[in-house]
């Protein structure tokens, strides 16, 4: 008896499955290839734009790095020169005191 009651449900499920399958069927091969080609071109364009942005950013970063190194070098040279000058003044003062004694 249960088989007689289940048979209409089976056909109902089969019909619903068939309708859903037709509604959500994949696109044709040509449409799918065109979609893939379009997405690949979009990805390539995005990659090209990001690469150009990265090159610009890297150039700016490199330039700022060079400026920072140049400033540091100037500060070190100035500090070394100030140290040499202080040493000369100290040695000059000692020599003058030694001559006076």
N, CA and C atoms as a LAMMPS dump frame, in Angstrom:
ITEM: TIMESTEP
0
ITEM: NUMBER OF ATOMS
303
ITEM: BOX BOUNDS ff ff ff
-5.0000000000000000e+02 5.0000000000000000e+02
-5.0000000000000000e+02 5.0000000000000000e+02
-5.0000000000000000e+02 5.0000000000000000e+02
ITEM: ATOMS id mol type element x y z
1 1 1 N 0.796 -1.194 0
2 1 2 C 0 0 0
3 1 3 C 0.841 1.261 0
4 2 1 N 1.917 1.226 0.701
5 2 2 C 2.765 2.413 0.767
6 2 3 C 3.391 2.706 -0.583
7 3 1 N 3.606 1.696 -1.419
8 3 2 C 4.176 1.919 -2.739
9 3 3 C 3.226 2.732 -3.601
10 4 1 N 1.958 2.508 -3.471
11 4 2 C 0.981 3.251 -4.259
12 4 3 C 0.957 4.719 -3.833
13 5 1 N 1.136 4.966 -2.559
14 5 2 C 1.139 6.336 -2.053
15 5 3 C 2.448 7.059 -2.381
16 6 1 N 3.555 6.329 -2.497
17 6 2 C 4.871 6.931 -2.752
18 6 3 C 5.069 7.26 -4.226
19 7 1 N 4.415 6.552 -5.108
20 7 2 C 4.617 6.743 -6.536
21 7 3 C 4.282 8.164 -7
22 8 1 N 3.199 8.767 -6.584
23 8 2 C 2.931 10.152 -7.006
24 8 3 C 4 11.123 -6.499
25 9 1 N 4.514 10.896 -5.306
26 9 2 C 5.558 11.751 -4.761
27 9 3 C 6.85 11.602 -5.562
28 10 1 N 7.14 10.398 -6.001
29 10 2 C 8.323 10.153 -6.818
30 10 3 C 8.231 10.961 -8.109
31 11 1 N 7.091 10.894 -8.791
32 11 2 C 6.934 11.628 -10.035
33 11 3 C 6.918 13.149 -9.808
34 12 1 N 6.359 13.566 -8.691
35 12 2 C 6.376 14.979 -8.353
36 12 3 C 7.821 15.457 -8.147
37 13 1 N 8.593 14.669 -7.422
38 13 2 C 10.002 14.993 -7.193
39 13 3 C 10.798 14.985 -8.481
40 14 1 N 10.496 14.018 -9.364
41 14 2 C 11.165 13.943 -10.645
42 14 3 C 10.854 15.182 -11.487
43 15 1 N 9.614 15.607 -11.484
44 15 2 C 9.215 16.793 -12.246
45 15 3 C 9.865 18.054 -11.693
46 16 1 N 9.865 18.2 -10.382
47 16 2 C 10.486 19.371 -9.764
48 16 3 C 11.99 19.384 -10.041
49 17 1 N 12.622 18.238 -9.934
50 17 2 C 14.062 18.144 -10.211
51 17 3 C 14.379 18.49 -11.652
52 18 1 N 13.55 18.018 -12.583
53 18 2 C 13.74 18.323 -13.989
54 18 3 C 13.581 19.82 -14.246
55 19 1 N 12.574 20.438 -13.643
56 19 2 C 12.337 21.875 -13.829
57 19 3 C 13.505 22.686 -13.256
58 20 1 N 13.956 22.331 -12.074
59 20 2 C 15.076 23.042 -11.456
60 20 3 C 16.337 22.856 -12.297
61 21 1 N 16.545 21.647 -12.816
62 21 2 C 17.704 21.375 -13.66
63 21 3 C 17.705 22.222 -14.916
64 22 1 N 16.554 22.39 -15.519
65 22 2 C 16.464 23.207 -16.721
66 22 3 C 16.661 24.687 -16.413
67 23 1 N 16.128 25.141 -15.288
68 23 2 C 16.282 26.542 -14.912
69 23 3 C 17.728 26.905 -14.589
70 24 1 N 18.424 25.99 -13.933
71 24 2 C 19.791 26.262 -13.498
72 24 3 C 20.83 25.557 -14.347
73 25 1 N 20.493 25.197 -15.553
74 25 2 C 21.429 24.522 -16.45
75 25 3 C 22.589 25.46 -16.764
76 26 1 N 23.787 24.914 -16.913
77 26 2 C 24.934 25.766 -17.227
78 26 3 C 24.79 26.381 -18.614
79 27 1 N 25.559 27.401 -18.839
80 27 2 C 25.519 28.088 -20.117
81 27 3 C 26.117 27.184 -21.194
82 28 1 N 25.91 27.554 -22.432
83 28 2 C 26.466 26.772 -23.525
84 28 3 C 27.988 26.894 -23.502
85 29 1 N 28.656 26.03 -24.239
86 29 2 C 30.117 26.032 -24.265
87 29 3 C 30.681 27.354 -24.738
88 30 1 N 30.093 27.921 -25.762
89 30 2 C 30.59 29.197 -26.291
90 30 3 C 30.416 30.309 -25.271
91 31 1 N 29.264 30.332 -24.607
92 31 2 C 29.03 31.354 -23.584
93 31 3 C 30.006 31.187 -22.427
94 32 1 N 30.271 29.946 -22.04
95 32 2 C 31.2 29.676 -20.942
96 32 3 C 32.61 30.111 -21.316
97 33 1 N 33.042 29.802 -22.532
98 33 2 C 34.378 30.225 -22.97
99 33 3 C 34.486 31.743 -23.011
100 34 1 N 33.441 32.406 -23.482
101 34 2 C 33.446 33.873 -23.525
102 34 3 C 33.516 34.448 -22.112
103 35 1 N 32.787 33.83 -21.188
104 35 2 C 32.82 34.279 -19.791
105 35 3 C 34.214 34.099 -19.205
106 36 1 N 34.815 32.953 -19.449
107 36 2 C 36.162 32.693 -18.934
108 36 3 C 37.164 33.662 -19.548
109 37 1 N 37.053 33.894 -20.859
110 37 2 C 37.957 34.809 -21.55
111 37 3 C 37.811 36.225 -20.98
112 38 1 N 36.569 36.651 -20.756
113 38 2 C 36.328 37.983 -20.192
114 38 3 C 36.905 38.125 -18.802
115 39 1 N 36.713 37.111 -17.982
116 39 2 C 37.263 37.165 -16.615
117 39 3 C 38.784 37.147 -16.641
118 40 1 N 39.366 36.388 -17.56
119 40 2 C 40.828 36.348 -17.668
120 40 3 C 41.359 37.718 -18.087
121 41 1 N 40.685 38.382 -19.004
122 41 2 C 41.108 39.723 -19.424
123 41 3 C 40.977 40.719 -18.274
124 42 1 N 39.899 40.609 -17.516
125 42 2 C 39.729 41.489 -16.354
126 42 3 C 40.861 41.263 -15.357
127 43 1 N 41.192 40.005 -15.114
128 43 2 C 42.281 39.682 -14.189
129 43 3 C 43.614 40.203 -14.683
130 44 1 N 43.865 40.083 -15.986
131 44 2 C 45.111 40.568 -16.566
132 44 3 C 45.191 42.089 -16.438
133 45 1 N 44.089 42.782 -16.698
134 45 2 C 44.074 44.246 -16.575
135 45 3 C 44.296 44.672 -15.131
136 46 1 N 43.658 43.971 -14.212
137 46 2 C 43.84 44.281 -12.797
138 46 3 C 45.294 44.068 -12.391
139 47 1 N 45.882 42.975 -12.841
140 47 2 C 47.272 42.69 -12.523
141 47 3 C 48.189 43.754 -13.101
142 48 1 N 47.92 44.213 -14.318
143 48 2 C 48.72 45.248 -14.946
144 48 3 C 48.624 46.553 -14.15
145 49 1 N 47.408 46.928 -13.739
146 49 2 C 47.232 48.167 -12.966
147 49 3 C 47.953 48.089 -11.628
148 50 1 N 47.794 46.953 -10.952
149 50 2 C 48.443 46.802 -9.646
150 50 3 C 49.96 46.811 -9.781
151 51 1 N 50.475 46.228 -10.865
152 51 2 C 51.924 46.226 -11.092
153 51 3 C 52.427 47.645 -11.283
154 52 1 N 51.694 48.434 -12.07
155 52 2 C 52.094 49.829 -12.28
156 52 3 C 52.042 50.615 -10.978
157 53 1 N 51.012 50.391 -10.173
158 53 2 C 50.911 51.069 -8.878
159 53 3 C 52.076 50.674 -7.974
160 54 1 N 52.406 49.392 -7.984
161 54 2 C 53.506 48.9 -7.152
162 54 3 C 54.84 49.495 -7.599
163 55 1 N 55.036 49.602 -8.909
164 55 2 C 56.273 50.219 -9.407
165 55 3 C 56.365 51.668 -8.946
166 56 1 N 55.257 52.392 -9.038
167 56 2 C 55.253 53.781 -8.588
168 56 3 C 55.537 53.891 -7.101
169 57 1 N 54.915 53.031 -6.327
170 57 2 C 55.128 53.045 -4.881
171 57 3 C 56.561 52.665 -4.538
172 58 1 N 57.096 51.675 -5.249
173 58 2 C 58.472 51.255 -4.984
174 58 3 C 59.44 52.382 -5.324
175 59 1 N 59.181 53.098 -6.412
176 59 2 C 60.042 54.224 -6.776
177 59 3 C 60.008 55.306 -5.719
178 60 1 N 58.817 55.624 -5.232
179 60 2 C 58.688 56.628 -4.167
180 60 3 C 59.406 56.167 -2.9
181 61 1 N 59.221 54.907 -2.557
182 61 2 C 59.852 54.355 -1.36
183 61 3 C 61.371 54.396 -1.492
184 62 1 N 61.866 54.049 -2.673
185 62 2 C 63.306 54.063 -2.914
186 62 3 C 63.856 55.48 -2.803
187 63 1 N 63.146 56.427 -3.356
188 63 2 C 63.583 57.827 -3.301
189 63 3 C 63.612 58.334 -1.854
190 64 1 N 62.577 58.004 -1.087
191 64 2 C 62.562 58.414 0.323
192 64 3 C 63.694 57.756 1.094
193 65 1 N 63.986 56.501 0.758
194 65 2 C 65.094 55.798 1.416
195 65 3 C 66.425 56.462 1.114
196 66 1 N 66.608 56.831 -0.142
197 66 2 C 67.849 57.517 -0.527
198 66 3 C 67.983 58.85 0.212
199 67 1 N 66.891 59.588 0.301
200 67 2 C 66.926 60.865 1.015
201 67 3 C 67.275 60.663 2.485
202 68 1 N 66.694 59.645 3.097
203 68 2 C 66.961 59.378 4.509
204 68 3 C 68.424 58.993 4.715
205 69 1 N 68.959 58.162 3.831
206 69 2 C 70.365 57.766 3.943
207 69 3 C 71.264 58.98 3.763
208 70 1 N 70.917 59.836 2.813
209 70 2 C 71.715 61.041 2.575
210 70 3 C 71.706 61.943 3.809
211 71 1 N 70.537 62.122 4.415
212 71 2 C 70.457 62.953 5.63
213 71 3 C 71.275 62.334 6.763
214 72 1 N 71.189 61.041 6.916
215 72 2 C 71.943 60.369 7.982
216 72 3 C 73.443 60.514 7.742
217 73 1 N 73.854 60.366 6.482
218 73 2 C 75.267 60.502 6.151
219 73 3 C 75.75 61.902 6.504
220 74 1 N 74.96 62.916 6.146
221 74 2 C 75.339 64.298 6.453
222 74 3 C 75.446 64.51 7.958
223 75 1 N 74.527 63.918 8.715
224 75 2 C 74.566 64.066 10.176
225 75 3 C 75.809 63.386 10.755
226 76 1 N 76.145 62.207 10.227
227 76 2 C 77.328 61.492 10.734
228 76 3 C 78.585 62.278 10.391
229 77 1 N 78.68 62.778 9.166
230 77 2 C 79.844 63.576 8.767
231 77 3 C 79.967 64.817 9.652
232 78 1 N 78.848 65.48 9.916
233 78 2 C 78.864 66.668 10.776
234 78 3 C 79.291 66.301 12.187
235 79 1 N 78.81 65.179 12.711
236 79 2 C 79.177 64.762 14.063
237 79 3 C 80.656 64.404 14.145
238 80 1 N 81.164 63.714 13.123
239 80 2 C 82.586 63.36 13.113
240 80 3 C 83.438 64.623 13.037
241 81 1 N 83.035 65.552 12.207
242 81 2 C 83.784 66.808 12.076
243 81 3 C 83.747 67.597 13.384
244 82 1 N 82.597 67.609 14.039
245 82 2 C 82.496 68.3 15.329
246 82 3 C 83.39 67.626 16.354
247 83 1 N 83.443 66.304 16.313
248 83 2 C 84.331 65.578 17.229
249 83 3 C 85.793 65.886 16.951
250 84 1 N 86.172 65.937 15.688
251 84 2 C 87.55 66.276 15.328
252 84 3 C 87.903 67.69 15.791
253 85 1 N 86.97 68.61 15.576
254 85 2 C 87.2 70 15.979
255 85 3 C 87.355 70.097 17.487
256 86 1 N 86.508 69.39 18.212
257 86 2 C 86.607 69.41 19.676
258 86 3 C 87.925 68.802 20.125
259 87 1 N 88.35 67.748 19.457
260 87 2 C 89.631 67.113 19.789
261 87 3 C 90.785 68.084 19.527
262 88 1 N 90.739 68.765 18.359
263 88 2 C 91.789 69.732 18.036
264 88 3 C 91.841 70.85 19.07
265 89 1 N 90.655 71.332 19.455
266 89 2 C 90.613 72.411 20.455
267 89 3 C 91.164 71.938 21.787
268 90 1 N 90.82 70.7 22.145
269 90 2 C 91.311 70.156 23.41
270 90 3 C 92.826 69.967 23.346
271 91 1 N 93.307 69.393 22.241
272 91 2 C 94.744 69.179 22.087
273 91 3 C 95.484 70.514 21.975
274 92 1 N 94.864 71.457 21.331
275 92 2 C 95.485 72.783 21.2
276 92 3 C 95.581 73.464 22.547
277 93 1 N 94.564 73.312 23.375
278 93 2 C 94.566 73.893 24.713
279 93 3 C 95.59 73.237 25.588
280 94 1 N 95.775 71.924 25.452
281 94 2 C 96.781 71.214 26.246
282 94 3 C 98.18 71.626 25.813
283 95 1 N 98.366 71.801 24.507
284 95 2 C 99.679 72.204 24.016
285 95 3 C 100.025 73.6 24.502
286 96 1 N 99.037 74.478 24.53
287 96 2 C 99.272 75.846 24.994
288 96 3 C 99.594 75.83 26.474
289 97 1 N 98.937 74.992 27.263
290 97 2 C 99.221 74.901 28.685
291 97 3 C 100.588 74.3 28.907
292 98 1 N 100.952 73.329 28.101
293 98 2 C 102.269 72.7 28.245
294 98 3 C 103.381 73.659 27.939
295 99 1 N 103.196 74.556 27.023
296 99 2 C 104.22 75.525 26.678
297 99 3 C 104.377 76.58 27.779
298 100 1 N 103.253 76.885 28.434
299 100 2 C 103.287 77.902 29.465
300 100 3 C 104.007 77.39 30.693
301 101 1 N 103.985 76.101 30.949
302 101 2 C 104.572 75.546 32.162
303 101 3 C 106.028 75.458 32.108
